[in-house]
Amino acid sequence: MAVNRDPILKRCRYLGISPTVVGINKESFRKPNANGRRKVSEYGLQLKEKQKLKFIYGVLEKQFYHYYENATKMEGQAGTNLIVCLETRLDNIIFRMGMAQTRRDARQVVTHGHFLVNGQRVDIPSYRVKVGDVITIRDKSKNSVKFKEILDKTSGRLSPKWLEVNKDEYTAKVVALPSLEDIDYEVAPHLIVELYSK
């Protein structure tokens, strides 16, 4: 499986996003300086928005395009649907629950089979959850020192309103589909739709 090994802070600076979006607390993060930079073309803006989403969710091009194709077949705006497809990945849910420091870590703990969806073990990070699904940790993993330490480190992280999280019980329930207002970073998904529509 291909892995994106770009330096995280450097990539965040280039894309203009805070490292906290990907689960890294860096107070000294230096935002990119727009002064003196050449004007970015329309294509450049579209490409950067696509790169931003791919980086945040750790998705490579082939899989990202597959999400875009699914988004265009769903009811509603394709750009919003694309965000929904990415946000409802199981590894992102684990990250949003505070059960992993970063989405990369979340992908790993899912692959190792630590989590259940509706009582069934799921070890596929890209598994799409639905409204009503309940995500829990395996009993054996619940007593792990590792997860207790992770919860301590992520204690200040707020869970989105579309997820009903109970950190004491290590559970989460999907009570709604996410919307653009629920995400914690700025993105213009319509630019990605325009890019792929060419």
ABEGO torsion letter per residue (X at the ends): XBBBABBAAAAAAAAGBBAAAAGBBBAABBBBBABGBBBBBAAAAAAAAAAAAAAAAGBBAAAAAAAAAAAAABBEBAAAAAAAAAAABAAAAAAAAGABABAAAAAAAAAAGABBBGGBBBABAABBBBBGBBBBBBAAAAABAAAAAAAAAAAABBBBAABBBBAAAGBBBBABBBBAAABABBBBAAAAAAAAAX
